[in-house]
Amino acid sequence: MEVEMRGLLAIDGMLYQYMMKVYDLIVLNLIFVVSCIPLVTIGASITALYDMTLSMQNRRAKTIYTAYLDSFQSNFKQATQVWLGFLCMVGMTVMLMNLAQGNVFVLLSLLGLMVMSLMTLIYVFALIAKFKQQTPTMIKNGLLLAIEHAPYSIIMLSIAGALVIGVPLCVHWAGLLSLVLSFSLTAYIQSYFLNKLFKKVLKRSC
């Protein structure tokens, strides 16, 4: 029994590796939250977050703080363009909802547009983190991926809704979870699906 415990706690042991993964996600989450504070930087922060979690899913070791900042800086312009464009669309959607005056068809259409936009954003920020393409191409590819892989898109958006919004709302003390783990954990789980989809796309294009 003692030998087994030593094996688990060894540097290459399963428990040690698990705890290090949790530690990395906590550090990554804290860096992400801080980098989002100016609000305008949220797009670049999400991109850097996906850059790190996609690499973690591929088991590529990176120094979290340095690699995060490098990704944040190198993708800042493109990710911020996408983020500001999304905020403009949200503003227009809210305005149209007010003008709709309770029209159910219009409200459901706008709600569907918002859901599709959020699913597309997941892919777009991940694509920016992983590939180098023009912004319109990124958005088009993100939309096509969101539609083509709708089940995965719904699962990834549901994961984000549950961990970032649902859990803190249902469990009051879990608000602290958002500051400690929920954002990085969400991106890490989503990155499992994203890596699978990106590999399929790359194989198809070869």
C-alpha positions in Angstrom: 0.0 0.0 0.0 2.8 2.4 0.9 4.6 1.6 -2.4 1.4 2.4 -4.3 1.0 5.7 -2.5 4.5 6.6 -3.3 3.8 5.8 -6.9 0.8 8.0 -7.0 2.7 10.9 -5.4 5.7 10.5 -7.6 6.4 13.2 -10.2 5.2 10.9 -13.0 2.4 9.5 -10.8 -1.3 9.9 -11.8 -2.3 12.0 -8.6 0.7 14.3 -9.0 -0.1 14.9 -12.7 -3.8 15.5 -11.9 -2.9 18.1 -9.2 -0.5 19.9 -11.4 -3.2 20.1 -14.1 -5.6 21.6 -11.6 -2.9 24.0 -10.5 -2.2 25.1 -14.1 -5.9 25.7 -14.7 -6.2 27.8 -11.6 -3.2 29.9 -12.5 -4.5 30.3 -16.1 -8.0 31.2 -14.8 -6.6 34.0 -12.6 -4.4 35.4 -15.4 -7.5 35.3 -17.7 -9.7 37.2 -15.2 -7.1 39.9 -14.7 -6.5 40.4 -18.4 -10.3 40.8 -19.0 -10.7 43.7 -16.5 -10.4 46.4 -19.2 -13.4 44.7 -21.0 -12.1 45.7 -24.4 -9.4 43.0 -24.0 -11.8 40.2 -23.5 -11.5 38.9 -27.1 -7.7 38.7 -26.9 -8.0 37.1 -23.4 -10.3 34.4 -24.7 -8.0 33.7 -27.6 -5.0 33.4 -25.3 -7.0 31.1 -23.0 -7.9 28.8 -25.9 -4.3 28.9 -27.1 -3.2 27.5 -23.7 -6.0 25.0 -23.2 -5.6 23.6 -26.8 -1.9 23.0 -26.1 -2.8 21.5 -22.7 -5.2 19.0 -24.4 -2.4 18.1 -26.8 0.0 17.7 -23.8 2.4 20.3 -25.0 4.2 21.8 -22.1 4.2 25.6 -22.0 5.2 28.2 -19.4 1.7 29.5 -18.7 2.3 33.1 -17.8 4.8 33.8 -20.6 2.9 31.8 -23.3 -0.4 33.4 -22.4 1.1 36.9 -22.7 2.8 36.0 -26.0 -0.5 34.8 -27.4 -2.4 37.8 -26.0 -0.1 40.3 -27.6 0.3 38.5 -31.0 -3.4 38.0 -31.5 -4.6 41.2 -29.8 -5.6 43.2 -32.9 -7.5 40.4 -34.7 -9.2 39.1 -31.6 -10.2 42.6 -30.5 -11.7 43.3 -33.9 -13.9 40.2 -33.6 -14.9 41.1 -30.0 -15.8 44.7 -30.8 -17.8 43.5 -33.8 -19.7 41.1 -31.6 -20.5 43.8 -29.0 -21.9 46.0 -31.8 -24.1 43.1 -32.9 -25.3 42.6 -29.3 -26.1 46.3 -29.1 -28.1 46.2 -32.4 -29.9 43.0 -31.2 -31.0 44.7 -27.9 -32.2 47.7 -29.9 -34.2 45.5 -32.2 -35.7 43.6 -29.3 -36.9 46.9 -27.8 -38.4 47.8 -31.2 -40.1 44.4 -31.6 -42.5 45.3 -28.8 -43.1 41.7 -27.7 -43.4 40.2 -31.2 -42.6 36.5 -30.4 -41.4 35.6 -33.9 -38.9 38.5 -34.0 -37.7 37.8 -30.4 -37.2 34.1 -31.2 -35.3 35.0 -34.4 -33.0 37.4 -32.5 -32.5 34.9 -29.8 -31.5 32.3 -32.4 -29.1 34.8 -33.9 -27.5 35.4 -30.6 -27.1 31.7 -29.9 -25.5 31.1 -33.3 -23.2 34.0 -32.8 -22.0 32.7 -29.4 -21.4 29.2 -30.9 -19.5 30.8 -33.8 -17.4 32.9 -31.4 -16.1 29.7 -29.7 -14.7 28.5 -33.0 -13.4 32.0 -34.2 -11.3 32.6 -31.1 -9.9 29.1 -31.1 -9.1 29.5 -34.8 -7.3 32.7 -34.2 -5.3 31.0 -31.5 -4.3 28.1 -33.7 -4.2 29.4 -37.3 -3.1 32.5 -39.3 -5.9 33.8 -41.6 -7.7 37.0 -42.4 -10.4 38.0 -40.0 -13.3 37.6 -42.5 -12.0 34.1 -43.3 -11.9 33.3 -39.6 -15.5 34.4 -39.1 -16.7 32.5 -42.1 -14.9 29.3 -41.1 -16.2 29.7 -37.5 -19.8 30.0 -38.8 -19.4 27.0 -41.1 -17.9 24.9 -38.3 -20.7 25.9 -35.9 -23.4 24.9 -38.4 -21.6 21.7 -39.7 -20.9 20.5 -36.2 -24.0 21.7 -34.5 -24.1 18.9 -31.8 -20.6 19.8 -30.7 -21.4 23.5 -30.9 -24.4 23.1 -28.6 -22.4 20.9 -26.2 -19.6 23.5 -25.9 -22.0 26.4 -25.5 -23.9 24.4 -22.8 -20.7 23.7 -21.0 -19.9 27.4 -20.9 -23.4 28.3 -19.8 -23.4 25.6 -17.0 -19.9 26.3 -15.6 -19.7 30.1 -16.0 -23.4 31.1 -15.4 -25.4 28.2 -14.2 -23.3 26.9 -11.2 -22.7 30.4 -9.7 -26.4 31.3 -10.0 -27.6 28.0 -8.4 -24.9 27.7 -5.8 -24.3 31.1 -4.1 -20.8 30.3 -2.8 -19.8 29.0 -6.3 -19.4 32.6 -7.5 -15.8 32.3 -6.2 -15.4 29.3 -8.6 -15.5 31.7 -11.6 -12.5 33.6 -10.2 -10.6 30.4 -9.4 -11.4 27.8 -12.1 -14.6 28.0 -14.1 -13.3 29.9 -17.2 -10.2 27.9 -17.7 -12.0 24.6 -17.0 -14.7 25.5 -19.5 -12.0 26.3 -22.2 -10.1 23.1 -21.3 -13.2 20.9 -21.8 -14.2 22.7 -25.0 -10.6 22.3 -26.3 -11.1 18.5 -26.2 -13.9 18.9 -28.8 -12.1 21.7 -30.7 -8.9 19.6 -31.2 -10.9 16.7 -32.5 -12.8 18.9 -35.0 -9.6 20.7 -36.1 -7.9 17.4 -36.8 -10.8 16.3 -38.9 -10.7 19.5 -40.9 -7.0 19.3 -41.4 -7.2 15.7 -42.6 -10.0 16.6 -45.0 -8.0 19.5 -46.5 -4.9 17.3 -47.0 
